[in-house]
Amino acid sequence: MDKPITQPRFKDSPHFKNFWEKGNGKQLIDFSGAEVSFKDFDQFSPYFYHVDEIGDQVVKDVYLVKKFHEASREIEDYIRNGVSEADQVPESVKRLFTQTQKIPEWLDYNLLKSGAELCMRSNLDSLISLRDYCLMGGYDYAYLNKPLVATEALKKGAVKRLSETLDFWVNATRYNALELHAKGYEFAIKTRLIHSYARLSIKKYYKGWDTQNWGEPINSWDMMATYIGFSLVFLHSLQKLGNTFSNEEEEGIFHLWKYVGYLLGIPEQLLPDNKKQATEYFHLWTSVQPPSDKDSILLAHSLLNESLENPILKFKFERRNLRYLHICCTWFLLDDEVCKRLEIPDVSAKNLFPKTKILINKIYDRLVSREASIKKGNKDQMKVLEDYLRITKDSNFH
């Protein structure tokens, strides 16, 4: 971490001040009881230039010296069977699996279970939150999106990108998913190596990368912000849509994503334990992010139009209606200013669907038991994932 230390350079910019003084940022402060300031900025800012060197070395030692499918098979074998000190494998592979096979002392399996249950219990609201608040809201941070632009993610198409995100999220948030060699653990390791592979490719082939301003590609600080999206922003979205959750479920969500972050190689000191910490960490990170640029708008519209391109729904009118409903949720969940910057279309009666959803959630909460809603939520989410995997199965996960 010997790179130049950045400053909270956008802290006086209108987009930053409006977000934290009257927009969703202010709601997050009220939601979490956070005390935001810049006193810890120098503690976090070096991570803008910090990356997962262990993951990068594994990619160099395995993926870059073999055919891709051979390397993938080898890594899958390590994930499913484990690696010991005695195994004849590259030193970097031993380092990666020594870390990920070591269960941290702070890990609490009951909290992982509570976090997973909230993800399942929230049913399709979980997926709306991930898509229309976490993912769409993330596009407003121009520098965060630069790796997507550099790796030409737009050419891959939003259906495939969404399918991969959903596959990862669902498999990380089921019962026992994060136990060693289980499906969620496997997804975490694979995702970690995909990040390393992408980072090395960007550094090698993308000559226009601006490290000084954008940080290292897929740096540890940006990773922290992404995983705060899966915990803090996700919870805030569920609340906005009229969902309730217990203190244990709330703690469980942060615990679950802290452990996923640990498996992904994010430094532990960047992984928040609760919503207060998460909001304070997020506040510092947003101060180095400018608002949407033209790439952000392209990414946002690619996501919006995914509903039209996706063949899961058979008829055009169904697809157009689904797009309309996502637009309504985006306007409801994000700040108007953010929606205008991302050029989200303004539509009529845009509050009707979210407000109806809130009412239905309140009634559903009273009538349906927690156990039944967990079971139904799991079933409905798995059905959505199966539909996405069915239509994208011809292209490789990697």
C-alpha positions in Angstrom: 0.0 0.0 0.0 2.8 2.5 -0.9 0.6 4.3 -3.5 -0.4 7.9 -3.1 -3.1 8.3 -0.5 -6.2 10.0 -1.9 -8.3 12.7 -0.3 -12.0 12.8 0.4 -12.1 14.9 -2.8 -15.8 14.9 -3.5 -16.9 15.7 0.1 -17.9 19.3 -0.9 -19.6 18.3 -4.2 -23.3 18.7 -4.6 -23.9 15.0 -5.3 -22.2 13.9 -2.1 -23.8 16.5 0.1 -27.3 16.0 -1.2 -27.0 12.2 -0.8 -25.8 12.5 2.8 -27.8 15.5 3.9 -31.2 14.9 2.4 -31.2 11.7 0.3 -30.7 8.0 0.9 -27.5 8.7 2.8 -29.4 10.7 5.4 -32.0 7.8 5.6 -29.1 5.4 6.2 -27.7 7.6 9.0 -31.2 7.7 10.6 -31.6 3.9 10.0 -28.3 3.0 11.6 -27.5 5.7 14.2 -24.1 6.3 12.4 -21.9 9.2 13.3 -20.3 10.2 10.0 -17.0 12.2 9.8 -13.7 12.0 8.0 -11.5 11.3 11.1 -10.9 7.7 10.0 -10.4 8.5 6.3 -6.6 7.9 6.3 -7.2 4.5 7.9 -9.4 3.3 5.0 -8.1 5.3 1.9 -4.9 3.2 1.4 -7.2 0.3 0.5 -8.1 2.1 -2.7 -4.7 0.9 -3.9 -4.8 -2.5 -2.2 -5.7 -5.8 -4.0 -6.0 -9.5 -3.2 -2.4 -10.5 -4.0 -2.9 -14.1 -3.0 -5.8 -14.5 -5.5 -3.7 -12.8 -8.2 -0.8 -15.1 -7.7 -3.0 -18.2 -7.9 -4.3 -17.0 -11.3 -0.7 -16.5 -12.5 0.4 -19.9 -11.2 -2.7 -21.9 -12.4 -4.8 -20.1 -15.0 -2.1 -18.4 -16.9 0.0 -21.5 -17.4 -2.7 -24.0 -18.5 -5.7 -24.2 -20.7 -8.6 -22.4 -19.1 -10.8 -25.5 -18.7 -7.9 -27.5 -17.2 -7.2 -24.7 -14.7 -10.8 -24.5 -13.8 -11.1 -28.2 -13.2 -8.0 -28.1 -11.0 -9.3 -25.3 -8.9 -12.7 -27.0 -8.5 -10.9 -30.1 -7.3 -9.1 -28.0 -4.6 -12.3 -26.4 -3.6 -14.2 -29.6 -3.2 -11.5 -31.8 -1.6 -9.4 -29.2 0.2 -5.7 -28.6 0.2 -3.2 -29.7 2.8 0.4 -28.7 3.6 1.6 -32.0 2.2 -0.1 -31.6 -1.2 2.1 -30.9 -4.2 0.5 -27.7 -5.4 1.8 -24.2 -6.1 2.7 -22.2 -2.9 0.0 -19.6 -3.8 -2.7 -22.3 -3.9 -1.6 -23.4 -0.4 -1.8 -19.8 0.9 -5.2 -19.3 -0.6 -6.7 -22.5 0.9 -4.9 -22.2 4.2 -6.7 -18.9 4.6 -10.1 -20.0 3.3 -10.1 -23.4 5.1 -9.3 -21.7 8.4 -12.5 -20.9 10.2 -12.2 -17.5 11.9 -12.7 -17.4 15.6 -15.5 -14.8 15.3 -17.7 -17.0 13.0 -21.1 -17.8 14.5 -23.1 -20.4 12.5 -26.4 -19.4 14.2 -25.9 -15.9 12.8 -25.2 -17.2 9.4 -28.5 -19.2 9.6 -30.4 -16.1 10.7 -28.9 -14.0 7.8 -29.8 -16.8 5.3 -33.3 -17.0 6.6 -33.9 -13.3 6.2 -32.7 -13.5 2.6 -35.1 -16.4 1.9 -38.0 -15.0 3.9 -38.0 -11.7 2.0 -38.8 -13.7 -1.2 -38.9 -11.6 -4.4 -38.4 -8.4 -2.4 -34.8 -9.6 -1.9 -34.4 -9.8 -5.7 -36.0 -6.4 -6.3 -33.7 -4.9 -3.6 -30.6 -6.4 -5.2 -31.5 -5.3 -8.7 -33.3 -1.9 -8.3 -31.4 -0.5 -5.3 -28.1 -2.2 -4.8 -27.1 -2.9 -8.4 -28.8 0.2 -10.0 -27.7 2.5 -7.2 -24.1 1.2 -7.6 -24.0 2.5 -11.2 -24.2 6.1 -9.9 -20.6 5.7 -8.6 -18.6 6.4 -11.8 -15.2 5.0 -10.7 -16.6 1.8 -9.2 -17.9 0.9 -12.7 -14.6 1.3 -14.5 -13.7 -2.4 -14.3 -17.0 -3.3 -15.9 -16.2 -0.9 -18.8 -12.6 -2.1 -19.1 -13.7 -5.8 -19.3 -16.4 -4.9 -21.8 -19.2 -6.2 -19.5 -21.8 -4.4 -21.7 -21.0 -6.7 -24.6 -21.8 -9.7 -22.4 -25.3 -8.4 -21.9 -27.3 -7.7 -18.8 -29.2 -11.0 -18.8 -25.9 -12.9 -18.4 -24.5 -10.5 -15.8 -27.7 -10.6 -13.8 -27.8 -14.4 -14.0 -24.3 -14.7 -12.6 -25.0 -12.2 -9.7 -28.2 -14.1 -8.9 -26.4 -17.5 -9.0 -23.8 -16.2 -6.6 -26.2 -14.5 -4.2 -28.7 -17.4 -4.0 -26.0 -20.0 -3.5 -24.3 -17.9 -0.8 -27.6 -17.4 1.2 -29.0 -20.9 1.7 -28.7 -23.1 4.8 -25.2 -24.3 5.4 -24.1 -22.8 2.0 -20.8 -21.4 3.4 -19.5 -24.5 5.1 -16.2 -25.7 3.7 -16.5 -27.3 0.3 -20.3 -26.4 0.1 -21.8 -24.5 -2.8 -21.6 -21.0 -1.4 -18.0 -21.6 -0.3 -17.3 -22.8 -3.9 -18.9 -19.7 -5.4 -16.9 -17.4 -3.1 -13.5 -18.9 -4.1 -14.5 -18.9 -7.8 -15.7 -15.3 -7.7 -12.4 -14.3 -5.9 -10.4 -15.8 -8.8 -12.6 -14.2 -11.4 -11.9 -10.9 -9.8 -8.1 -11.6 -9.9 -8.3 -12.8 -13.5 -10.2 -9.6 -14.5 -7.8 -7.4 -12.6 -4.7 -8.9 -14.2 -6.3 -8.7 -17.6 -7.2 -5.0 -17.1 -3.6 -4.2 -16.0 -2.2 -6.0 -19.0 -4.5 -5.0 -21.8 -6.4 -1.8 -20.7 -3.9 1.0 -21.3 -6.3 3.7 -20.3 -6.6 2.6 -16.6 -6.2 5.7 -14.4 -4.8 4.2 -11.1 -4.3 7.6 -9.4 -8.0 8.5 -9.7 -9.8 5.2 -10.0 -7.6 3.2 -7.6 -6.4 -0.3 -8.5 -8.9 -2.3 -10.6 -11.3 -4.2 -8.3 -9.4 -2.8 -5.2 -10.2 -3.8 -1.6 -12.0 -0.5 -0.8 -14.4 -0.9 -3.8 -14.9 -4.5 -2.8 -15.9 -3.4 0.7 -18.5 -1.0 -0.8 -19.9 -3.7 -3.0 -20.4 -6.0 0.0 -22.0 -3.2 2.0 -24.5 -3.2 -0.8 -25.4 -6.8 -0.1 -25.8 -6.0 3.7 -26.6 -2.4 4.6 -28.2 -1.2 1.4 -30.1 -4.5 1.0 -31.5 -4.2 4.5 -32.5 -0.6 4.0 -34.3 -1.5 0.8 -36.2 -4.3 2.5 -37.3 -1.9 5.1 -38.4 0.7 2.5 -40.6 -2.1 0.9 -42.4 -2.7 4.2 -40.4 -5.8 5.4 -39.7 -6.2 9.1 -36.7 -8.1 10.5 -35.5 -9.0 14.0 -32.2 -7.8 15.6 -30.8 -11.3 15.1 -31.7 -11.4 11.4 -30.1 -8.0 11.0 -27.0 -9.0 12.7 -27.1 -12.3 10.7 -27.0 -10.4 7.4 -23.9 -8.5 8.3 -22.3 -11.7 9.7 -23.1 -13.7 6.6 -21.5 -11.0 4.2 -18.6 -10.5 6.6 -17.7 -14.2 6.2 -18.3 -14.1 2.4 -16.0 -11.1 2.3 -13.4 -13.0 4.3 -13.5 -15.9 1.8 -13.2 -13.4 -1.0 -9.9 -12.0 0.5 -11.3 -8.6 1.6 -9.2 -7.4 4.6 -11.2 -8.1 7.8 -10.8 -4.5 9.1 -13.0 -3.4 6.1 -15.9 -5.8 6.9 -18.5 -4.1 9.1 -20.3 -6.0 12.0 -23.4 -3.9 12.0 -25.4 -1.1 10.2 -23.7 1.7 12.2 -20.2 0.7 11.2 -21.3 -0.1 7.6 -22.8 3.4 7.2 -19.7 5.1 8.6 -17.4 3.0 6.3 -19.7 3.6 3.3 -19.7 7.4 3.9 -15.9 7.5 3.7 -15.8 5.5 0.5 -18.5 7.6 -1.3 -16.3 10.7 -0.8 -13.8 9.5 -3.4 -16.6 8.6 -6.0 -17.8 11.1 -8.6 -21.5 10.8 -9.8 -22.7 9.0 -12.9 -21.0 9.4 -16.2 -21.9 8.2 -19.7 -20.7 4.7 -18.9 -23.0 4.7 -15.8 -26.0 5.6 -18.0 -25.2 2.8 -20.5 -24.9 0.2 -17.7 -28.2 1.5 -16.1 -30.1 1.3 -19.3 -28.6 -2.1 -20.1 -30.1 -3.3 -16.8 -33.4 -1.6 -17.4 -33.8 -3.2 -20.9 -32.8 -6.6 -19.6 -36.5 -7.2 -19.0 -37.2 -6.7 -22.7 -34.4 -8.9 -23.9 -35.0 -11.7 -21.4 -36.9 -14.6 -22.9 -38.2 -16.0 -19.6 -41.5 -14.1 -20.2 -43.1 -15.2 -23.4 -45.0 -12.2 -24.5 -43.8 -8.6 -25.3 -46.5 -6.9 -23.2 -45.4 -9.0 -20.1 -41.8 -7.9 -20.6 -42.8 -4.3 -21.1 -44.9 -4.5 -17.9 -42.0 -6.0 -16.0 -39.7 -3.2 -17.1 -42.3 -0.7 -16.0 -42.5 -2.3 -12.5 -38.7 -2.2 -12.2 -38.6 1.4 -13.2 -41.3 2.1 -10.5 -39.2 0.4 -7.8 -36.0 2.2 -8.9 -37.7 5.6 -8.6 -39.1 4.5 -5.2 -35.9 3.1 -3.8 -33.3 5.5 -5.1 -33.0 9.3 -4.8 -34.7 11.3 -7.5 -31.4 13.0 -8.2 -29.7 9.6 -8.8 -32.5 8.5 -11.1 -32.3 11.7 -13.1 -28.5 11.3 -13.4 -28.9 7.7 -14.7 -31.6 8.9 -17.0 -34.2 6.5 -15.7 -37.4 7.1 -17.6 -40.1 9.0 -15.7 -43.3 6.9 -15.8 -46.9 7.5 -14.7 -48.3 6.3 -11.3 -44.8 5.2 -10.3 -45.5 4.9 -6.6 -48.6 2.7 -7.0 -46.7 -0.6 -7.3 -44.2 0.0 -4.4 -47.0 1.3 -2.1 -49.2 -1.7 -2.9 -46.2 -3.9 -2.2 -45.8 -2.4 1.3 -49.4 -2.9 2.1 -49.3 -6.6 0.9 -46.1 -7.2 2.9 -47.8 -5.9 6.1 -50.8 -8.2 5.6 -48.6 -11.2 4.6 -46.4 -10.7 7.7 -49.4 -11.0 9.9 -51.0 -14.0 8.2 -48.1 -16.2 7.3 -45.7 -17.9 9.8 -42.0 -17.2 9.6 -41.2 -20.9 8.7 -43.8 -20.9 5.9 -42.4 -17.6 4.4 -38.8 -18.9 4.6 -39.9 -22.1 2.7 -41.9 -20.2 0.1 -39.2 -17.6 -0.4 -36.6 -20.2 -0.9 -38.8 -22.0 -3.5 -39.7 -18.8 -5.4 -36.1 -17.6 -5.5 -34.8 -21.0 -6.7 -37.4 -20.9 -9.4 -36.2 -17.5 -10.7 -32.6 -18.7 -10.6 -33.5 -21.9 -12.5 -35.2 -19.8 -15.2 -32.1 -17.6 -15.6 -29.8 -20.5 -15.7 -32.0 -22.2 -18.2 -31.7 -19.3 -20.7 -28.0 -18.6 -20.1 -26.8 -22.3 -19.9 -25.1 -22.2 -23.3 -22.4 -19.7 -22.0 -19.8 -20.6 -19.5 -20.0 -19.4 -15.9 -16.5 -17.8 -16.3 
